[in-house]
Amino acid sequence: FSICEKIFWKKPEISKDLARWLHLKKQPSHKEGFTWAELSLLWIEAVLLVFMSKFDFLISIFEPALTHINQRKIKDLVQHSSGIIFFATNKKSKSDMFNHSRSILRTWLKLTELGYSAQPLSIGTIIPYTLKNGLLRLTDNPKLQKEILQSNNELSKLMKLPEDQEIIWGFRFGISKDKSISKKIIRRKDKLPISS
């Protein structure tokens, strides 16, 4: 699903939105957003992301190189993860999606409780879902839309999902070298009960 990373720089609003929430300090004093370490970025990569997101003309010039870096990064992270969890469903009402979100959060909390760090694979899961359900259209790049949907279908087949099931979200997890990261992502005092 690294094909989805192409959309990150082709749609500058996505990189701009991420940059707004990205902290360049390793230990921010507030809880909103996330640090470069929590995104498994090098500090210089985070600085580059924030800088590039401010200038659309630079993004258009360096988009192929930036996309290549993104794809290589996500492939490396996935290959070095302890595991990957995908959530799929055939129930799509607002109340169903709310319940799915609760299940996803509780799974994340349980992993954190067990000492694992988890990192969302948002672009690789949410983008295909929104394309499939008409919530997003890449009208300016139908070729990319087709590539993303084909890649998502291949992933679903690999997971042997029933035809009526769609992946709605996913994350990778593992033991972080920085033992403070999992605690910073979801602090102990912020934890919710695991059981329903």
LUMSE-683675 format. One record per residue (C-alpha): residue number from 1; x, y, z. Coordinates in nm, 2 decimals, m for minus. Layout:
% residues N
{n NUM, c1 X, c2 Y, c3 Z}
...
% end
This chain:
% residues 196
{n 1, c1 0.00, c2 0.00, c3 0.00}
{n 2, c1 0.30, c2 0.23, c3 m0.03}
{n 3, c1 0.14, c2 0.34, c3 m0.36}
{n 4, c1 m0.09, c2 0.56, c3 m0.15}
{n 5, c1 0.21, c2 0.76, c3 m0.04}
{n 6, c1 0.20, c2 0.92, c3 m0.39}
{n 7, c1 m0.10, c2 1.13, c3 m0.28}
{n 8, c1 0.09, c2 1.29, c3 0.01}
{n 9, c1 0.28, c2 1.53, c3 m0.21}
{n 10, c1 0.04, c2 1.54, c3 m0.51}
{n 11, c1 m0.22, c2 1.69, c3 m0.27}
{n 12, c1 m0.03, c2 1.97, c3 m0.09}
{n 13, c1 m0.32, c2 2.02, c3 0.15}
{n 14, c1 m0.23, c2 1.68, c3 0.31}
{n 15, c1 0.13, c2 1.77, c3 0.38}
{n 16, c1 0.03, c2 2.11, c3 0.50}
{n 17, c1 m0.22, c2 1.96, c3 0.74}
{n 18, c1 0.03, c2 1.72, c3 0.88}
{n 19, c1 0.29, c2 1.99, c3 0.92}
{n 20, c1 0.05, c2 2.19, c3 1.14}
{n 21, c1 0.04, c2 1.91, c3 1.39}
{n 22, c1 0.41, c2 1.82, c3 1.38}
{n 23, c1 0.63, c2 1.93, c3 1.67}
{n 24, c1 1.00, c2 1.97, c3 1.60}
{n 25, c1 1.08, c2 1.93, c3 1.97}
{n 26, c1 1.12, c2 1.57, c3 2.08}
{n 27, c1 0.93, c2 1.63, c3 2.40}
{n 28, c1 0.66, c2 1.90, c3 2.35}
{n 29, c1 0.49, c2 2.04, c3 2.66}
{n 30, c1 0.14, c2 1.99, c3 2.54}
{n 31, c1 m0.06, c2 1.68, c3 2.41}
{n 32, c1 m0.19, c2 1.80, c3 2.08}
{n 33, c1 m0.01, c2 1.67, c3 1.77}
{n 34, c1 0.29, c2 1.45, c3 1.76}
{n 35, c1 0.67, c2 1.47, c3 1.75}
{n 36, c1 0.90, c2 1.38, c3 1.46}
{n 37, c1 1.02, c2 1.08, c3 1.67}
{n 38, c1 0.66, c2 0.95, c3 1.70}
{n 39, c1 0.64, c2 0.95, c3 1.32}
{n 40, c1 0.96, c2 0.76, c3 1.30}
{n 41, c1 1.12, c2 1.05, c3 1.12}
{n 42, c1 1.47, c2 1.19, c3 1.15}
{n 43, c1 1.48, c2 1.54, c3 1.28}
{n 44, c1 1.61, c2 1.67, c3 0.95}
{n 45, c1 1.32, c2 1.49, c3 0.76}
{n 46, c1 1.07, c2 1.66, c3 0.99}
{n 47, c1 1.23, c2 2.00, c3 0.93}
{n 48, c1 1.22, c2 1.94, c3 0.55}
{n 49, c1 0.85, c2 1.84, c3 0.56}
{n 50, c1 0.75, c2 2.15, c3 0.75}
{n 51, c1 0.96, c2 2.37, c3 0.52}
{n 52, c1 0.84, c2 2.22, c3 0.20}
{n 53, c1 0.48, c2 2.23, c3 0.30}
{n 54, c1 0.49, c2 2.61, c3 0.31}
{n 55, c1 0.58, c2 2.64, c3 m0.06}
{n 56, c1 0.36, c2 2.48, c3 m0.32}
{n 57, c1 0.60, c2 2.56, c3 m0.60}
{n 58, c1 0.88, c2 2.36, c3 m0.43}
{n 59, c1 0.65, c2 2.07, c3 m0.38}
{n 60, c1 0.56, c2 2.06, c3 m0.75}
{n 61, c1 0.93, c2 2.07, c3 m0.84}
{n 62, c1 1.05, c2 1.80, c3 m0.59}
{n 63, c1 0.73, c2 1.59, c3 m0.58}
{n 64, c1 0.88, c2 1.28, c3 m0.75}
{n 65, c1 1.19, c2 1.27, c3 m0.52}
{n 66, c1 0.98, c2 1.34, c3 m0.21}
{n 67, c1 0.73, c2 1.07, c3 m0.31}
{n 68, c1 1.02, c2 0.82, c3 m0.36}
{n 69, c1 1.15, c2 0.90, c3 m0.01}
{n 70, c1 0.81, c2 0.86, c3 0.14}
{n 71, c1 0.75, c2 0.52, c3 m0.02}
{n 72, c1 1.10, c2 0.39, c3 0.07}
{n 73, c1 1.04, c2 0.51, c3 0.43}
{n 74, c1 0.70, c2 0.33, c3 0.47}
{n 75, c1 0.83, c2 0.01, c3 0.32}
{n 76, c1 1.13, c2 0.01, c3 0.56}
{n 77, c1 0.90, c2 0.08, c3 0.86}
{n 78, c1 0.66, c2 m0.19, c3 0.77}
{n 79, c1 0.93, c2 m0.45, c3 0.71}
{n 80, c1 1.08, c2 m0.38, c3 1.05}
{n 81, c1 0.75, c2 m0.38, c3 1.24}
{n 82, c1 0.66, c2 m0.66, c3 1.49}
{n 83, c1 0.32, c2 m0.68, c3 1.32}
{n 84, c1 0.05, c2 m0.50, c3 1.13}
{n 85, c1 m0.32, c2 m0.48, c3 1.23}
{n 86, c1 m0.59, c2 m0.40, c3 0.97}
{n 87, c1 m0.95, c2 m0.33, c3 1.06}
{n 88, c1 m1.22, c2 m0.43, c3 0.80}
{n 89, c1 m1.60, c2 m0.41, c3 0.80}
{n 90, c1 m1.91, c2 m0.42, c3 0.59}
{n 91, c1 m2.10, c2 m0.20, c3 0.83}
{n 92, c1 m2.07, c2 0.17, c3 0.73}
{n 93, c1 m2.34, c2 0.36, c3 0.92}
{n 94, c1 m2.23, c2 0.65, c3 1.14}
{n 95, c1 m2.30, c2 0.46, c3 1.45}
{n 96, c1 m2.11, c2 0.16, c3 1.31}
{n 97, c1 m1.81, c2 0.37, c3 1.23}
{n 98, c1 m1.82, c2 0.52, c3 1.58}
{n 99, c1 m1.81, c2 0.17, c3 1.73}
{n 100, c1 m1.53, c2 0.07, c3 1.49}
{n 101, c1 m1.33, c2 0.37, c3 1.61}
{n 102, c1 m1.38, c2 0.26, c3 1.97}
{n 103, c1 m1.25, c2 m0.09, c3 1.89}
{n 104, c1 m0.95, c2 0.06, c3 1.71}
{n 105, c1 m0.87, c2 0.29, c3 2.00}
{n 106, c1 m0.91, c2 0.01, c3 2.26}
{n 107, c1 m0.67, c2 m0.22, c3 2.05}
{n 108, c1 m0.42, c2 0.06, c3 2.04}
{n 109, c1 m0.45, c2 0.11, c3 2.42}
{n 110, c1 m0.41, c2 m0.26, c3 2.49}
{n 111, c1 m0.09, c2 m0.26, c3 2.28}
{n 112, c1 0.04, c2 0.04, c3 2.47}
{n 113, c1 m0.04, c2 m0.13, c3 2.80}
{n 114, c1 0.16, c2 m0.43, c3 2.68}
{n 115, c1 0.46, c2 m0.21, c3 2.61}
{n 116, c1 0.43, c2 m0.18, c3 2.23}
{n 117, c1 0.44, c2 0.14, c3 2.03}
{n 118, c1 0.18, c2 0.18, c3 1.75}
{n 119, c1 0.19, c2 0.40, c3 1.45}
{n 120, c1 m0.11, c2 0.46, c3 1.22}
{n 121, c1 m0.10, c2 0.36, c3 0.85}
{n 122, c1 m0.36, c2 0.63, c3 0.78}
{n 123, c1 m0.28, c2 0.72, c3 0.42}
{n 124, c1 m0.25, c2 0.36, c3 0.31}
{n 125, c1 m0.59, c2 0.27, c3 0.46}
{n 126, c1 m0.82, c2 0.57, c3 0.48}
{n 127, c1 m0.74, c2 0.71, c3 0.13}
{n 128, c1 m0.85, c2 0.38, c3 m0.05}
{n 129, c1 m1.16, c2 0.36, c3 0.17}
{n 130, c1 m1.27, c2 0.72, c3 0.09}
{n 131, c1 m1.20, c2 0.66, c3 m0.28}
{n 132, c1 m1.41, c2 0.34, c3 m0.29}
{n 133, c1 m1.70, c2 0.51, c3 m0.11}
{n 134, c1 m1.70, c2 0.83, c3 m0.32}
{n 135, c1 m1.59, c2 1.05, c3 m0.03}
{n 136, c1 m1.28, c2 1.15, c3 m0.23}
{n 137, c1 m1.22, c2 1.18, c3 m0.60}
{n 138, c1 m0.88, c2 1.23, c3 m0.77}
{n 139, c1 m1.04, c2 1.40, c3 m1.07}
{n 140, c1 m0.71, c2 1.55, c3 m1.16}
{n 141, c1 m0.53, c2 1.22, c3 m1.15}
{n 142, c1 m0.75, c2 0.92, c3 m1.25}
{n 143, c1 m0.45, c2 0.71, c3 m1.31}
{n 144, c1 m0.33, c2 0.74, c3 m0.95}
{n 145, c1 m0.68, c2 0.67, c3 m0.83}
{n 146, c1 m0.69, c2 0.35, c3 m1.03}
{n 147, c1 m0.35, c2 0.24, c3 m0.90}
{n 148, c1 m0.45, c2 0.30, c3 m0.54}
{n 149, c1 m0.78, c2 0.10, c3 m0.58}
{n 150, c1 m0.60, c2 m0.18, c3 m0.75}
{n 151, c1 m0.34, c2 m0.19, c3 m0.48}
{n 152, c1 m0.61, c2 m0.20, c3 m0.21}
{n 153, c1 m0.79, c2 m0.48, c3 m0.39}
{n 154, c1 m0.47, c2 m0.68, c3 m0.39}
{n 155, c1 m0.42, c2 m0.62, c3 m0.02}
{n 156, c1 m0.78, c2 m0.74, c3 0.05}
{n 157, c1 m0.71, c2 m1.06, c3 m0.15}
{n 158, c1 m0.39, c2 m1.12, c3 0.03}
{n 159, c1 m0.58, c2 m1.09, c3 0.36}
{n 160, c1 m0.85, c2 m1.32, c3 0.22}
{n 161, c1 m1.12, c2 m1.07, c3 0.31}
{n 162, c1 m1.48, c2 m1.15, c3 0.20}
{n 163, c1 m1.59, c2 m0.94, c3 m0.10}
{n 164, c1 m1.82, c2 m0.73, c3 0.11}
{n 165, c1 m1.55, c2 m0.64, c3 0.36}
{n 166, c1 m1.34, c2 m0.32, c3 0.33}
{n 167, c1 m1.03, c2 m0.21, c3 0.51}
{n 168, c1 m1.11, c2 0.10, c3 0.71}
{n 169, c1 m0.79, c2 0.16, c3 0.91}
{n 170, c1 m0.46, c2 0.00, c3 1.01}
{n 171, c1 m0.15, c2 0.05, c3 1.21}
{n 172, c1 0.19, c2 m0.11, c3 1.26}
{n 173, c1 0.33, c2 m0.19, c3 1.60}
{n 174, c1 0.65, c2 m0.30, c3 1.76}
{n 175, c1 0.89, c2 m0.24, c3 2.05}
{n 176, c1 1.03, c2 0.12, c3 2.01}
{n 177, c1 1.40, c2 0.18, c3 2.07}
{n 178, c1 1.29, c2 0.50, c3 2.24}
{n 179, c1 1.11, c2 0.37, c3 2.54}
{n 180, c1 0.94, c2 0.70, c3 2.61}
{n 181, c1 0.75, c2 0.71, c3 2.27}
{n 182, c1 0.46, c2 0.49, c3 2.35}
{n 183, c1 0.41, c2 0.67, c3 2.68}
{n 184, c1 0.41, c2 1.00, c3 2.50}
{n 185, c1 0.16, c2 0.89, c3 2.23}
{n 186, c1 m0.09, c2 0.77, c3 2.49}
{n 187, c1 0.00, c2 0.87, c3 2.84}
{n 188, c1 m0.08, c2 0.65, c3 3.13}
{n 189, c1 m0.32, c2 0.90, c3 3.29}
{n 190, c1 m0.51, c2 0.93, c3 2.96}
{n 191, c1 m0.58, c2 0.56, c3 2.92}
{n 192, c1 m0.94, c2 0.44, c3 2.90}
{n 193, c1 m1.07, c2 0.11, c3 3.03}
{n 194, c1 m0.99, c2 m0.18, c3 2.79}
{n 195, c1 m1.31, c2 m0.37, c3 2.86}
{n 196, c1 m1.65, c2 m0.25, c3 2.72}
% end
